[in-house]
């Protein structure tokens, strides 16, 4: 299992609620700072992360994302 955190820049309100509708996102919440929301994902393979980030970037108003993969 691979866990990753995706930071999302989007001035749209309720972006974290929209993120929760995407398959593989287990948690999302609004944050303050450079980014507006965080999405936590759990996938079976590293290659699936690209699918999830692509789905996030399709949401209207999403300006950019940054992904961090958990290492252990």
Backbone as CSV, one residue per row, in Angstrom:
resi,resn,N_x,N_y,N_z,CA_x,CA_y,CA_z,C_x,C_y,C_z
1,UNK,0.855,-1.180,0.000,0.000,0.000,0.000,0.891,1.230,0.000
2,UNK,0.531,2.186,-0.818,1.279,3.436,-0.925,0.375,4.565,-0.444
3,UNK,0.899,5.389,0.448,0.156,6.540,0.956,0.836,7.803,0.451
4,UNK,0.013,8.773,0.041,0.548,10.044,-0.428,-0.336,11.178,0.074
5,UNK,0.265,12.349,0.156,-0.443,13.571,0.518,-0.366,14.485,-0.692
6,UNK,-1.508,15.005,-1.108,-1.549,15.918,-2.250,-2.019,17.274,-1.743
7,UNK,-1.190,18.281,-1.953,-1.540,19.654,-1.595,-2.232,20.285,-2.792
8,UNK,-3.326,21.006,-2.545,-4.135,21.557,-3.633,-4.279,23.061,-3.470
9,UNK,-3.965,23.791,-4.536,-4.148,25.246,-4.572,-5.418,25.532,-5.358
10,UNK,-6.423,26.053,-4.672,-7.686,26.393,-5.319,-8.437,27.384,-4.443
11,UNK,-8.706,28.569,-4.965,-9.433,29.546,-4.168,-10.925,29.219,-4.022
12,UNK,-11.389,28.189,-4.705,-12.803,27.814,-4.635,-13.152,27.318,-3.233
13,UNK,-14.302,27.757,-2.750,-14.777,27.289,-1.453,-15.226,25.843,-1.589
14,UNK,-15.165,25.130,-0.511,-15.594,23.734,-0.430,-14.753,22.787,-1.283
15,UNK,-13.517,23.169,-1.613,-12.668,22.294,-2.422,-12.415,20.970,-1.707
16,UNK,-12.285,20.983,-0.386,-12.022,19.726,0.326,-13.204,18.765,0.213
17,UNK,-14.423,19.285,0.181,-15.601,18.430,-0.003,-15.608,17.826,-1.401
18,UNK,-15.207,18.583,-2.386,-15.135,18.058,-3.761,-14.058,16.984,-3.878
19,UNK,-12.971,17.147,-3.149,-11.895,16.163,-3.194,-12.356,14.814,-2.648
20,UNK,-13.201,14.823,-1.625,-13.656,13.578,-1.010,-14.460,12.714,-1.965
21,UNK,-14.968,13.293,-3.029,-15.765,12.539,-4.008,-14.895,11.720,-4.958
22,UNK,-13.592,11.966,-4.949,-12.685,11.251,-5.856,-12.279,9.924,-5.220
23,UNK,-12.379,8.881,-6.020,-12.003,7.545,-5.570,-10.537,7.532,-5.136
24,UNK,-10.232,6.824,-4.089,-8.894,6.644,-3.510,-8.519,7.727,-2.502
25,UNK,-9.248,8.854,-2.456,-8.952,9.878,-1.451,-9.639,9.456,-0.153
26,UNK,-8.840,9.210,0.869,-9.382,8.728,2.138,-9.707,9.854,3.115
27,UNK,-9.081,11.006,2.902,-9.289,12.136,3.803,-8.946,13.415,3.065
28,UNK,-9.686,14.473,3.343,-9.325,15.788,2.801,-9.821,16.857,3.758
29,UNK,-9.066,17.949,3.795,-9.435,19.039,4.685,-8.799,20.334,4.206
30,UNK,-9.428,21.444,4.573,-8.927,22.768,4.221,-7.757,23.119,5.137
31,UNK,-6.806,23.886,4.604,-5.648,24.335,5.374,-5.367,25.796,5.058
32,UNK,-4.569,26.424,5.899,-4.126,27.787,5.625,-2.692,27.725,5.121
33,UNK,-2.260,28.763,4.448,-0.895,28.804,3.930,-0.878,28.879,2.419
34,UNK,0.181,28.369,1.807,0.332,28.425,0.352,-0.731,27.627,-0.373
35,UNK,-1.194,26.549,0.238,-2.198,25.693,-0.381,-3.513,25.849,0.364
36,UNK,-4.588,25.404,-0.273,-5.920,25.585,0.303,-6.531,24.308,0.858
37,UNK,-6.037,23.166,0.399,-6.582,21.893,0.871,-5.525,20.803,0.793
38,UNK,-5.753,19.751,1.578,-4.887,18.578,1.582,-5.763,17.360,1.309
39,UNK,-5.272,16.475,0.452,-5.946,15.198,0.198,-4.971,14.081,0.547
40,UNK,-5.445,13.105,1.297,-4.640,11.940,1.644,-5.173,10.770,0.824
41,UNK,-4.265,10.063,0.155,-4.691,8.931,-0.662,-3.944,7.664,-0.260
42,UNK,-4.622,6.561,-0.432,-4.025,5.243,-0.240,-4.288,4.445,-1.512
43,UNK,-3.227,4.032,-2.170,-3.333,3.275,-3.410,-2.474,2.019,-3.314
44,UNK,-2.753,1.061,-4.185,-1.984,-0.184,-4.159,-0.619,-0.022,-4.803
45,UNK,-0.559,0.785,-5.862,0.694,0.941,-6.600,1.016,2.416,-6.806
46,UNK,2.281,2.720,-6.856,2.754,4.087,-7.045,2.180,4.716,-8.309
47,UNK,2.008,3.932,-9.352,1.507,4.450,-10.627,0.082,4.991,-10.538
48,UNK,-0.687,4.581,-9.535,-2.064,5.050,-9.381,-2.142,6.505,-8.918
49,UNK,-1.070,7.013,-8.359,-1.064,8.394,-7.866,-1.332,9.369,-9.004
50,UNK,-0.776,9.096,-10.161,-0.976,9.985,-11.313,-2.453,10.076,-11.683
51,UNK,-3.165,8.962,-11.614,-4.596,8.967,-11.909,-5.339,9.908,-10.954
52,UNK,-5.036,9.807,-9.673,-5.724,10.627,-8.673,-5.399,12.107,-8.865
53,UNK,-4.132,12.434,-9.090,-3.776,13.848,-9.283,-4.415,14.408,-10.552
54,UNK,-4.523,13.601,-11.581,-5.190,14.045,-12.813,-6.659,14.357,-12.540
55,UNK,-7.317,13.519,-11.757,-8.717,13.758,-11.413,-8.868,15.041,-10.600
56,UNK,-7.947,15.289,-9.682,-7.985,16.526,-8.892,-7.812,17.732,-9.795
57,UNK,-6.876,17.657,-10.727,-6.597,18.790,-11.606,-7.743,19.080,-12.574
58,UNK,-8.657,18.150,-12.752,-9.832,18.366,-13.608,-10.915,19.176,-12.904
59,UNK,-10.830,19.320,-11.580,-11.830,20.078,-10.834,-11.694,21.555,-11.207
60,UNK,-12.786,22.198,-11.621,-12.712,23.620,-11.964,-12.190,24.453,-10.797
61,UNK,-11.235,25.317,-11.079,-10.676,26.194,-10.057,-9.370,25.702,-9.455
62,UNK,-9.010,24.444,-9.683,-7.746,23.947,-9.159,-6.610,24.545,-9.979
63,UNK,-5.730,25.272,-9.306,-4.625,25.943,-9.985,-3.388,25.063,-10.091
64,UNK,-3.096,24.317,-9.022,-1.932,23.433,-9.050,-2.002,22.453,-7.895
65,UNK,-1.187,21.412,-8.010,-1.089,20.426,-6.943,0.376,20.119,-6.686
66,UNK,0.634,19.608,-5.518,1.973,19.132,-5.182,1.802,17.843,-4.393
67,UNK,2.520,16.800,-4.808,2.343,15.482,-4.214,3.569,15.070,-3.419
68,UNK,3.303,14.516,-2.243,4.368,13.987,-1.401,4.008,12.541,-1.067
69,UNK,4.929,11.629,-1.369,4.711,10.205,-1.131,5.372,9.811,0.188
70,UNK,4.639,9.060,0.994,5.178,8.593,2.275,6.297,7.583,2.006
71,UNK,7.382,7.751,2.718,8.489,6.795,2.626,8.656,6.133,3.990
72,UNK,8.927,4.854,3.953,9.106,4.155,5.236,10.197,3.113,5.122
